[in-house]
Each structure stands twice: as structure tokens, then as C-alpha cells.
Amino acid sequence: MNEKEIVRISKFLSLVLRHNPETIGIRLDEQGWVAVDNLLQQLKANGMAIDRTMLQEVVDTNSKKRFAISDDGFRIRASQGHSVAIDLGYQEAVPPTILYHGTAAKNLPAIQEKGLLKQKRHHVHLSADEATAYQVGQRHGKPAVFSVLAGQMHQDGHVFYRSANGVWLTDHVPVNYLQPEEQKP
């Protein structure tokens, strides 16, 4: 498969495994899993015929590790970013002192007023490094990056989780824990 095809399939999998499983007539269990065979059958029935090898390639080559296949190979789910109600079973974790959040520059005024809100997702997503946050911000226009005083937030009682693919998650980042990074041209 070429890269363009992998990206196309990955985006569609994000849609159905994170936000709208009903688009292709699948149901996620309470932890967000769906049987691989059911997913492949429904993808085919909805005009996206891929096989198990192609699915595995999409999972393996996704740089952000957006998807996970169960240890037994029978189920798949999105690693985080859901807008549908599921319980990913995250355990609380102690964050590093500083984390980063990338966004589009157009969002700066709202963030500087209200902090980082989870919006329709289950959590606010934070990166362990500035470069990843910058890449995330680029997806939606001119990027802007904030440093998040995660260590101080944790000391002040805010809860953090770390997903299997290394994304840090929390419910809200108040303004007083945010510091804008010097923006790149």
C-alpha cells in the first residue's frame, strides 16, 4: 500500500473507532474494542475493502500509534481521542514537570481566556515534547504551542493519565498552568 492509501484508511478508522462507529454499523464495547473480523466485514460492506494484512500495516505504520490490536489479535480500538462514551481503563500517572499542547494559532484567544478544554473528547491531549505538539498544531493551520506546568498541576491535585501510545491526558488545563512557547514562523 502506498502512503496516501494508508492515510486514507487511517482517517476513516479514526472516524469509526473514535467518533461514529454507526457510520459502518459497528458497535464498540465498553472499552472501545470491536472484533477485527466484524470491522473488516463492515468496512467492505461500506465500500472500503481491506484485509487483515492491510489493517495491520495501517496500525503498525501510524506514527502516533492511534490504534491498538489486542494481544490475541482478535480486537482493535483507537488508543485515545474518543468522543463516544467508553472506558479505556487508564491508570493515574505522575506527569513530567512540563508537557506541551499544540493547537492552531486561531485558538489562542479562547485558550488564554478559558484554558485547555476537552471539548467533545474525553480528555485534553498533551505531548511529552514540543516537536510533537508543534506537529499537532500544524494540522489545523498556523501552529501555536503551550508549555503546560503539569508537575505543578499534579501537585495541586489534577489527575493525569498516559495512554498506551504515550499521549498524556487530563480533564482541563486552567490558564494559570499555561505558558505560550515562542511561536515559530
MISE-731606 format. One line per 10 residues: number of its first residue (from 1); their letters; for each residue z, y, x of C-alpha. Coordinates in Angstrom, 2 decimals. Layout:
BEGIN
NUM	a	Z:Y:X  ...
REM end
This chain:
BEGIN
1	mnekeivris	0.00:0.00:0.00  -0.70:3.49:1.20  1.96:6.21:1.31  0.58:8.04:-1.71  0.88:4.90:-3.84  4.43:4.25:-2.59  5.46:7.81:-3.52  3.86:7.49:-6.97  5.72:4.25:-7.69  8.98:5.62:-6.26
11	kflslvlrhn	8.83:8.69:-8.50  8.20:6.55:-11.56  11.05:4.19:-10.62  13.32:7.24:-10.28  12.37:8.28:-13.79  13.09:4.91:-15.38  16.09:3.83:-13.26  17.86:7.21:-13.23  16.91:9.08:-16.37  14.73:7.40:-19.01
21	petigirlde	14.76:3.59:-18.95  13.47:3.62:-22.53  10.17:5.05:-21.20  9.13:1.48:-20.43  11.51:-0.33:-22.78  14.21:-1.48:-20.36  17.98:-1.30:-20.66  20.29:-0.65:-17.73  23.62:-2.47:-17.72  26.86:-0.50:-17.41
31	qgwvavdnll	26.45:-0.29:-13.61  22.81:0.77:-13.80  21.27:-2.62:-12.93  18.20:-4.17:-14.55  16.66:-7.57:-13.82  13.77:-7.24:-11.36  11.63:-9.62:-13.44  12.24:-7.53:-16.57  11.42:-4.31:-14.71  8.18:-5.75:-13.30
41	qqlkangmai	7.17:-7.12:-16.72  7.79:-3.78:-18.42  6.07:-1.81:-15.67  2.99:-3.99:-16.14  3.13:-3.61:-19.93  3.16:0.16:-19.41  0.20:0.37:-17.04  1.91:0.07:-13.65  1.30:-3.48:-12.50  3.18:-4.09:-9.26
51	drtmlqevvd	4.53:-7.30:-7.83  7.83:-8.14:-6.17  6.42:-7.55:-2.68  5.23:-4.08:-3.63  8.59:-3.28:-5.23  10.40:-4.42:-2.10  8.14:-2.22:0.03  8.99:0.82:-2.11  12.71:0.07:-1.81  12.55:-0.61:1.95
61	tnskkrfais	10.42:2.39:2.88  12.22:5.02:0.81  13.71:7.33:3.43  16.51:8.38:1.09  17.34:4.80:0.07  17.14:5.80:-3.60  17.11:2.20:-4.82  19.20:-0.89:-4.19  18.38:-4.52:-4.84  21.35:-6.78:-5.49
71	ddgfrirasq	22.42:-9.24:-2.80  20.97:-12.13:-4.80  17.63:-10.27:-5.18  17.59:-10.56:-8.97  18.56:-6.99:-9.95  17.64:-3.42:-8.98  19.17:0.00:-9.63  18.97:3.59:-8.47  21.64:4.41:-5.88  22.70:7.70:-7.50
81	ghsvaidlgy	21.35:10.71:-9.38  21.55:9.28:-12.87  21.52:11.40:-15.98  22.19:8.34:-18.16  25.74:7.06:-18.62  26.52:4.37:-16.05  29.38:3.46:-13.72  28.19:2.88:-10.16  31.66:1.74:-9.10  32.11:4.34:-6.36
91	qeavpptily	35.37:4.35:-4.44  37.02:7.61:-3.45  36.30:8.57:0.16  37.55:11.18:2.60  34.66:13.52:3.40  33.87:15.11:6.75  35.09:18.67:7.27  31.68:20.15:6.43  28.95:18.86:4.14  25.72:20.58:3.12
101	hgtaaknlpa	23.85:21.27:-0.08  20.14:22.10:-0.21  18.61:23.93:-3.13  15.80:26.30:-3.96  16.41:29.93:-2.97  15.83:30.97:-6.59  19.13:29.22:-7.47  21.25:31.34:-5.10  22.49:33.92:-7.64  23.74:31.27:-10.10
111	iqekgllkqk	25.39:29.23:-7.33  27.07:32.29:-5.84  28.47:33.05:-9.30  29.48:29.57:-10.55  29.46:27.30:-7.51  27.61:23.99:-7.44  27.47:22.33:-10.85  26.36:18.77:-11.52  24.14:19.94:-14.39  22.75:16.83:-16.17
121	rhhvhlsade	23.68:14.46:-13.35  26.93:12.60:-12.85  27.79:14.43:-9.61  26.85:17.23:-7.24  24.92:15.70:-4.32  25.85:16.71:-0.76  24.34:15.81:2.60  26.11:14.95:5.83  23.65:17.03:7.86  21.91:20.35:7.48
131	atayqvgqrh	18.40:18.97:8.12  18.61:16.60:5.13  19.95:19.41:2.93  17.04:21.60:4.03  14.56:18.85:3.08  16.22:18.50:-0.33  15.97:22.26:-0.89  12.27:22.26:0.02  11.42:20.03:-2.94  11.83:22.92:-5.36
141	gkpavfsvla	10.40:25.90:-3.49  11.73:28.05:-0.68  14.84:26.21:0.53  18.37:27.51:0.86  21.28:25.59:2.37  25.02:25.98:1.84  27.81:24.64:4.03  30.46:23.06:1.83  34.06:23.15:3.07  34.53:19.54:1.99
151	gqmhqdghvf	37.61:18.86:4.14  39.42:21.81:2.57  38.26:20.81:-0.91  39.63:17.31:-0.37  42.96:18.69:0.89  43.08:20.84:-2.25  42.72:17.77:-4.48  38.98:17.49:-5.12  37.67:13.93:-5.21  34.67:12.77:-3.17
161	yrsangvwlt	32.62:9.58:-3.23  29.98:8.28:-0.83  27.05:6.34:-2.24  25.60:3.29:-0.53  22.76:5.41:0.86  25.09:7.98:2.44  24.93:10.77:-0.14  28.28:12.48:-0.74  29.19:13.13:-4.36  31.72:15.32:-6.15
171	dhvpvnylqp	32.09:16.80:-9.62  31.90:20.52:-8.77  31.99:22.77:-5.73  33.73:26.06:-6.54  32.30:29.22:-4.98  35.23:29.68:-2.58  34.24:26.44:-0.76  30.63:27.53:-0.16  29.17:29.32:2.83  25.44:30.15:2.88
181	eeqkp	23.69:28.96:6.03  21.32:31.32:7.79  18.09:30.71:5.91  15.03:29.55:7.82  11.73:31.41:7.30
REM end
